[in-house]
């Protein structure tokens, strides 16, 4: 569903002062400000597939949330943390390649989540809303979760930032310098899990990773330092939310996918401007 409201004459009309539009914008910008800086490290460390794995696992967390009658965001974070721990354990055994492990965990958790939801006959679940997001239905309670979780993520990222940069630049040298690489990686995985949980309501499980990687990738060609890239990625994410909501309002398109399309457009413009600058 888009953002328009059809009148008896068939004209799509709405008002940006409507409460649900204000809530959608506040929620989306809150997600963008958090996802942008974290997404920079995801892009640098080539962890996009890991983010996708956690996003798939979110559906399993959602199912357990219904079973345990708890807040879905808490259940999703818990399942994503368990999945992160499982990944770390399996990587240490070195019996399978990391991408193979991620593929198994991603599709296995998604399939298990769908099976568990199928057994919950007394619970009505709008799968489309969870898969592709329903930003227009966010409540003030959802916004509170987003900003509380986002504040914790940014605070933790500020502590981990230098260590993660060192690990990204040269992991072996970071070990020599005394940085606990595995512990830092696991903590960073938890940060991604929190973002996946809060983004699920906004852009959906299947599009969550795009809010992590697309703004960060768009900021990369026009940034001269890691910190500048982090700030620009947050700004690009916020512009994507605004542009997506405007597009949804104008053309009555799904809000979540519209946000991702806007982010992708900004990514293409960023690389085009960089290409023209190099060519000139």
C-alpha positions in Angstrom: 0.0 0.0 0.0 1.2 3.5 -0.7 0.6 6.6 1.2 -2.2 8.1 -0.8 -5.8 8.3 0.4 -8.4 8.1 -2.4 -11.4 10.4 -2.4 -14.8 9.8 -3.9 -13.5 11.4 -7.1 -10.5 9.1 -7.3 -8.0 11.8 -6.5 -5.1 10.8 -4.2 -4.8 13.2 -1.4 -3.1 13.4 1.9 -1.5 15.8 4.3 2.1 15.7 5.5 0.9 16.7 8.9 -1.0 13.5 9.3 0.2 11.7 12.3 1.1 8.4 10.5 3.3 10.3 8.1 5.1 12.1 10.8 5.7 8.8 12.6 6.9 7.2 9.4 9.4 10.0 8.7 10.7 10.0 12.3 11.1 6.2 12.4 12.8 6.1 9.0 15.3 8.9 9.8 16.1 7.2 13.1 16.9 4.0 11.3 19.0 5.8 8.7 21.2 7.6 11.2 22.1 4.3 12.9 22.3 2.0 9.9 24.6 4.4 7.9 27.7 4.3 10.1 27.3 0.6 10.9 26.8 -0.1 7.2 30.2 1.5 6.5 32.0 -1.2 8.4 29.7 -3.8 6.8 30.8 -2.6 3.3 34.5 -2.3 4.3 34.5 -5.8 5.8 32.4 -7.3 3.0 29.8 -8.5 5.5 26.7 -7.9 3.3 25.9 -11.6 3.1 26.1 -11.9 6.9 23.6 -9.1 7.2 21.3 -10.9 4.8 21.6 -14.0 6.9 20.5 -12.1 10.0 17.7 -10.6 8.1 16.4 -14.0 7.0 16.7 -15.2 10.6 14.5 -12.3 11.7 11.5 -14.3 10.5 12.4 -17.1 12.9 12.7 -14.6 15.7 9.3 -13.2 14.8 7.8 -16.7 15.1 9.3 -17.3 18.5 8.1 -13.9 19.6 4.6 -15.0 18.9 5.1 -18.3 20.6 6.5 -16.7 23.7 4.1 -13.8 23.6 6.9 -11.3 23.8 7.9 -8.2 21.9 8.9 -9.3 18.4 12.0 -7.0 18.4 13.4 -8.7 21.6 12.8 -12.2 20.1 14.5 -11.1 16.8 17.5 -9.7 18.5 17.8 -12.9 20.6 17.6 -15.2 17.6 20.1 -13.1 15.6 22.5 -13.2 18.6 22.3 -17.0 18.7 22.8 -17.2 15.0 25.9 -15.0 15.3 27.3 -17.2 18.0 26.6 -20.3 15.8 28.5 -18.6 12.9 31.5 -17.9 15.1 31.6 -21.4 16.4 31.2 -23.0 12.9 33.9 -20.7 11.5 36.4 -21.8 14.1 35.9 -25.5 13.0 37.0 -24.5 9.5 35.1 -27.4 8.0 33.1 -25.3 5.6 33.6 -22.0 3.8 32.0 -19.0 5.5 29.7 -18.2 2.5 28.5 -21.8 2.6 27.8 -21.6 6.4 25.9 -18.3 5.8 23.8 -19.8 3.0 22.8 -22.7 5.2 22.0 -20.5 8.2 20.1 -17.9 6.1 17.8 -20.3 4.2 17.5 -22.7 7.0 16.3 -20.1 9.5 14.0 -18.5 7.0 12.4 -21.8 6.1 12.1 -22.8 9.8 10.5 -19.5 10.6 7.9 -20.0 7.9 7.2 -23.5 9.1 6.8 -22.4 12.7 4.4 -19.6 11.7 2.3 -22.1 9.7 1.7 -24.0 13.0 0.5 -20.9 14.7 -3.1 -21.2 13.6 -4.5 -18.9 16.2 -2.2 -16.1 15.2 -2.8 -14.0 12.2 0.5 -12.7 10.6 0.7 -10.2 7.8 3.8 -11.8 6.1 3.9 -9.1 3.4 4.2 -6.4 6.0 7.1 -8.2 7.7 8.8 -9.2 4.5 8.6 -5.8 2.8 7.9 -3.4 5.6 5.0 -1.3 6.7 6.6 2.0 7.8 3.2 3.7 7.6 1.9 1.6 10.5 4.7 2.3 13.0 3.5 3.4 16.4 5.1 5.8 18.9 6.1 2.6 20.8 7.9 1.3 17.7 9.7 4.7 17.4 10.8 4.4 21.1 12.3 1.0 20.4 14.0 2.3 17.3 15.6 5.3 19.0 16.5 3.4 22.2 18.1 0.6 20.2 19.7 3.1 17.9 21.2 5.1 20.8 22.7 1.9 22.2 24.1 0.9 18.8 25.7 4.3 18.2 27.2 4.3 21.7 28.7 0.8 21.2 29.9 1.7 17.8 31.7 4.7 19.1 33.6 2.4 21.5 34.3 -0.2 18.8 35.0 2.2 15.9 38.8 2.4 16.1 39.3 -1.3 16.8 37.0 -2.2 13.9 39.0 0.1 11.6 42.2 -1.6 12.7 40.8 -5.1 12.1 39.5 -4.0 8.7 42.8 -2.6 7.6 45.0 -5.5 8.8 43.5 -8.2 11.0 46.8 -9.9 11.9 48.4 -6.6 12.9 45.4 -5.9 15.0 45.9 -9.2 16.9 49.5 -8.3 17.5 48.4 -4.9 18.9 46.3 -6.8 21.4 42.9 -6.2 20.0 40.5 -9.1 20.8 39.5 -9.6 17.1 36.9 -12.4 17.7 35.3 -10.6 20.5 35.1 -7.4 18.6 33.6 -9.2 15.6 30.9 -10.8 17.7 30.0 -7.5 19.4 29.7 -5.9 15.9 27.5 -8.8 14.8 25.2 -8.0 17.7 25.0 -4.4 16.5 23.9 -5.6 13.1 21.3 -7.8 14.8 19.8 -4.9 16.6 19.6 -2.9 13.4 17.9 -5.8 11.6 15.3 -6.0 14.4 14.4 -2.3 14.3 14.5 -2.1 10.5 12.1 -5.0 10.1 9.0 -2.9 10.6 10.3 -0.1 8.3 11.6 -1.7 5.2 10.9 -5.4 5.9 13.0 -8.5 6.4 13.9 -8.8 2.7 15.0 -5.2 2.3 16.7 -4.6 5.6 20.2 -5.2 4.3 19.8 -2.5 1.7 19.5 0.1 4.4 22.9 -1.1 5.7 24.9 -1.3 2.5 23.3 1.0 -0.1 23.7 4.4 1.7 27.2 3.4 2.8 28.2 2.3 -0.7 26.8 5.6 -2.0 28.8 7.6 0.4 32.1 5.8 -0.3 33.0 7.5 -3.6 32.5 11.0 -2.3 34.2 10.5 1.1 37.8 11.3 2.1 37.8 9.7 5.5 36.0 6.9 7.4 34.3 9.4 9.7 33.1 11.5 6.7 31.8 8.3 5.0 29.9 7.4 8.2 28.2 10.9 8.4 27.4 11.0 4.7 25.9 7.5 4.7 23.6 8.6 7.5 22.6 11.7 5.5 22.0 9.6 2.3 19.9 7.2 4.3 17.8 10.0 5.7 17.4 11.4 2.2 16.4 8.0 0.9 13.7 7.8 3.6 12.3 11.2 2.7 12.5 10.6 -1.0 10.9 7.2 -0.7 8.0 8.6 1.4 7.5 11.4 -1.1 7.6 8.9 -4.0 5.1 6.7 -2.2 2.8 9.7 -1.6 3.1 10.9 -5.2 2.7 7.6 -7.1 0.9 5.5 -4.4 3.7 2.9 -4.4 4.8 0.7 -1.5 6.8 2.8 1.0 9.5 0.4 2.0 10.6 -0.6 -1.5 10.3 3.1 -2.6 12.8 4.0 0.1 15.2 1.4 -1.2 14.7 2.5 -4.8 15.6 6.1 -3.7 18.7 4.9 -2.0 19.8 2.9 -5.1 19.2 6.0 -7.2 21.4 8.0 -4.9 24.1 5.3 -5.1 24.0 5.4 -8.9 24.3 9.2 -8.9 27.2 9.1 -6.5 29.2 6.7 -8.7 28.3 8.6 -11.8 29.5 11.9 -10.3 32.8 10.2 -9.2 33.2 8.7 -12.7 32.7 12.1 -14.3 35.1 13.7 -11.9 37.8 11.1 -12.7 37.2 11.5 -16.4 37.3 15.2 -16.3 
